[in-house]
Amino acid sequence: MSKRPVPEAAPTHRAGNVVIVGRPNVGKSTLLNRLVGTKISITSDKPQTTRQQVTGIVTRADAQVVFVDTPGYQIEHRSVLNRAMNRSVAAGLERVDVVVWVVEALVCDERDEAVARLLRGGIPVILAVNKTDTVKDKKRLLPFIARVAGLRDFTAVIPISAAKGWQMNDLLGAIVPLLPEGPPLHDADDVTTVNERFLAAELLREKLFRQLGDELPYATTVEIERFQENGNLRSIQASIVVDREGQKAIVIGKGGQKLKVIATAARRDMERLFGGKVFLEVWVKVRRGWADSDASLRRLGYGN
């Protein structure tokens, strides 16, 4: 009498939330964009580019990973905005299944150690050593990694380059087994949970960081006054908020040229991301002390 074939067990599917943390300017947003495969979180070479949590969703046959990019943790410049950003980091560490702590290759100082102190026990932490492509003498990496790895217990330590896309599969491969078993948390086609209104404001703010000098971007933010979608066309009215009248003139530029460059670059990025035409109108307004006002920050969507 022949035996019935034993049915194969259904493959295990995992899904969960992974928070990306680190001090400012270590490449967290670049890492999120690289993992997701599209630009979700804005980037620049200036600290404080990311001010709020941004999610990116990676869906595979065996898993769905919901990444949360957080602002760089601040130990200086204690404005109300900075405190709101730090609260966002702390909130990101709640109800999370895995933490990816990003440090810059060959750089680990008191700013990084402040982040390490936030990482509570009981949650798997993966150390991602970023920007390894910039290290010419790779022999220097091993003692550096050993020093950072001594700060706490890590589930895995992975050297990466978010800019080059190095070892992204290794990072995902370390994350997925740590996630709880379960069905996908979002639709397979979703790449983020944030809405287009938020993304529009972020893309415009990114151009401020890229087009203005070293200090001025920190005194600016963006408020979307109107966002209307009609078929494949989006009509957007946005205000760039600055702290002082003199900053307004700098953003606008001679004959309005600087503002035109900023708005045009932002509109092109919006059209690529949204997959349709965008009609964008941008003004500049002065709101003194907005970064130190709880009321202004709530209106602008910070500190919630």
ZAMARGU-4260 file (C-alpha; in steps of 0.2 Angstrom, whole numbers, plus 5000, padded with zeros to 4 digits):
<rodrens>
0) 5000/5000/5000 | 5008/5016/4995 | 5009/5031/5007 | 5001/5047/5003 | 5014/5061/4999
5) 5016/5073/5014 | 5011/5090/5009 | 5024/5103/5009 | 5023/5116/5023 | 5018/5133/5017
10) 5033/5145/5017 | 5034/5156/5032 | 5030/5174/5028 | 5036/5188/5040 | 5031/5206/5042
15) 5036/5220/5054 | 5043/5237/5057 | 5061/5242/5056 | 5067/5259/5063 | 5082/5267/5055
20) 5091/5278/5068 | 5108/5288/5069 | 5115/5305/5072 | 5113/5318/5058 | 5121/5316/5041
25) 5126/5297/5042 | 5115/5293/5027 | 5099/5286/5034 | 5088/5294/5021 | 5099/5288/5007
30) 5098/5270/5014 | 5079/5271/5015 | 5078/5276/4997 | 5091/5263/4991 | 5081/5249/5000
35) 5064/5254/4994 | 5071/5257/4976 | 5063/5275/4974 | 5065/5292/4982 | 5054/5293/4997
40) 5065/5302/5010 | 5073/5319/5004 | 5092/5320/5005 | 5106/5333/5005 | 5124/5335/5012
45) 5117/5346/5027 | 5112/5339/5044 | 5094/5340/5049 | 5087/5337/5031 | 5075/5324/5038
50) 5064/5332/5051 | 5050/5320/5053 | 5047/5301/5052 | 5046/5294/5034 | 5041/5276/5030
55) 5047/5265/5016 | 5040/5248/5012 | 5049/5234/5004 | 5039/5219/4999 | 5046/5202/4994
60) 5038/5185/4992 | 5043/5180/5009 | 5042/5196/5019 | 5036/5214/5020 | 5048/5226/5029
65) 5041/5243/5034 | 5056/5254/5037 | 5054/5271/5047 | 5067/5284/5043 | 5069/5296/5058
70) 5078/5313/5060 | 5096/5313/5065 | 5097/5313/5084 | 5101/5331/5090 | 5113/5335/5105
75) 5115/5353/5100 | 5104/5368/5095 | 5090/5364/5107 | 5076/5374/5099 | 5058/5368/5100
80) 5060/5360/5083 | 5075/5351/5088 | 5066/5344/5103 | 5052/5339/5092 | 5064/5330/5081
85) 5072/5320/5095 | 5054/5315/5101 | 5051/5308/5084 | 5067/5298/5086 | 5061/5291/5103
90) 5044/5288/5096 | 5051/5278/5082 | 5059/5266/5094 | 5042/5261/5101 | 5032/5247/5094
95) 5047/5242/5083 | 5053/5224/5079 | 5071/5228/5073 | 5082/5243/5075 | 5095/5247/5061
100) 5108/5259/5069 | 5118/5268/5056 | 5135/5275/5059 | 5148/5283/5047 | 5163/5273/5044
105) 5178/5278/5055 | 5167/5291/5064 | 5159/5287/5081 | 5159/5301/5094 | 5148/5308/5107
110) 5134/5311/5095 | 5133/5292/5090 | 5135/5287/5108 | 5120/5298/5113 | 5110/5287/5100
115) 5117/5271/5107 | 5110/5276/5124 | 5092/5277/5117 | 5092/5259/5111 | 5083/5249/5124
120) 5086/5230/5127 | 5075/5216/5121 | 5075/5223/5103 | 5087/5216/5090 | 5099/5230/5084
125) 5109/5228/5068 | 5124/5240/5066 | 5125/5246/5048 | 5142/5254/5045 | 5139/5266/5031
130) 5150/5276/5018 | 5163/5262/5018 | 5165/5266/4999 | 5174/5282/5005 | 5187/5273/5015
135) 5203/5270/5005 | 5212/5259/5017 | 5199/5246/5021 | 5211/5238/5034 | 5205/5253/5046
140) 5187/5247/5046 | 5190/5231/5056 | 5197/5240/5072 | 5184/5253/5070 | 5170/5241/5069
145) 5177/5231/5084 | 5177/5247/5094 | 5159/5252/5090 | 5153/5234/5092 | 5159/5235/5110
150) 5146/5248/5114 | 5132/5235/5115 | 5126/5218/5109 | 5122/5218/5091 | 5112/5205/5081
155) 5123/5208/5066 | 5136/5220/5060 | 5136/5224/5042 | 5147/5237/5032 | 5137/5245/5019
160) 5137/5259/5006 | 5120/5266/5004 | 5126/5278/4990 | 5133/5264/4980 | 5120/5251/4985
165) 5133/5239/4993 | 5127/5225/5003 | 5109/5230/5003 | 5104/5211/5001 | 5115/5207/5016
170) 5106/5220/5026 | 5089/5214/5021 | 5094/5196/5024 | 5099/5200/5042 | 5083/5209/5045
175) 5070/5197/5038 | 5073/5182/5050 | 5071/5194/5065 | 5053/5200/5060 | 5038/5191/5067
180) 5028/5179/5056 | 5013/5186/5049 | 5004/5192/5033 | 5009/5209/5024 | 5005/5225/5034
185) 5001/5234/5018 | 4997/5232/5000 | 5010/5224/4989 | 5011/5240/4978 | 5013/5252/4992
190) 5030/5260/4994 | 5026/5272/5008 | 5012/5277/5020 | 5015/5296/5019 | 5003/5306/5008
195) 5007/5316/4992 | 5004/5332/5001 | 5018/5328/5014 | 5030/5322/5000 | 5027/5338/4990
200) 5032/5349/5005 | 5047/5338/5008 | 5053/5339/4990 | 5052/5358/4990 | 5061/5359/5006
205) 5075/5348/4999 | 5078/5361/4986 | 5080/5374/4999 | 5094/5363/5007 | 5102/5361/4991
210) 5101/5378/4983 | 5104/5389/4998 | 5119/5392/5009 | 5125/5383/5024 | 5114/5391/5037
215) 5098/5398/5029 | 5090/5381/5026 | 5088/5378/5045 | 5078/5394/5046 | 5066/5388/5033
220) 5051/5376/5031 | 5037/5373/5019 | 5018/5374/5021 | 5007/5367/5008 | 4992/5379/5006
225) 4982/5369/4993 | 4984/5352/4985 | 4971/5347/4972 | 4971/5332/4961 | 4962/5332/4945
230) 4965/5316/4935 | 4983/5316/4931 | 4986/5334/4935 | 4990/5341/4953 | 4988/5359/4957
235) 4999/5364/4972 | 5001/5380/4981 | 5015/5381/4994 | 5023/5393/5005 | 5041/5394/5010
240) 5042/5400/5028 | 5057/5410/5034 | 5061/5418/5050 | 5066/5435/5045 | 5063/5448/5031
245) 5081/5447/5025 | 5080/5429/5022 | 5064/5431/5011 | 5075/5441/4999 | 5088/5428/4999
250) 5076/5414/4995 | 5068/5425/4981 | 5084/5430/4973 | 5087/5444/4961 | 5072/5446/4950
255) 5065/5430/4957 | 5078/5419/4949 | 5082/5409/4965 | 5064/5405/4969 | 5061/5400/4951
260) 5076/5388/4951 | 5070/5380/4968 | 5052/5378/4962 | 5056/5371/4945 | 5068/5358/4952
265) 5054/5353/4965 | 5041/5352/4952 | 5051/5341/4941 | 5054/5329/4956 | 5036/5329/4960
270) 5031/5324/4942 | 5043/5310/4943 | 5037/5304/4960 | 5018/5306/4957 | 5018/5301/4938
275) 5009/5316/4932 | 5009/5334/4928 | 5011/5346/4942 | 5006/5365/4942 | 5016/5372/4957
280) 5014/5390/4964 | 5027/5395/4977 | 5027/5410/4989 | 5039/5416/5003 | 5032/5422/5019
285) 5040/5428/5035 | 5034/5419/5052 | 5046/5425/5065 | 5052/5412/5078 | 5042/5398/5069
290) 5055/5385/5075 | 5053/5390/5093 | 5034/5391/5093 | 5024/5375/5098 | 5009/5383/5089
295) 5018/5386/5073 | 5026/5369/5073 | 5009/5361/5076 | 5002/5371/5061 | 5017/5365/5050
300) 5015/5347/5055 | 5030/5345/5067 | 5030/5339/5085 | 5014/5329/5084
</rodrens>
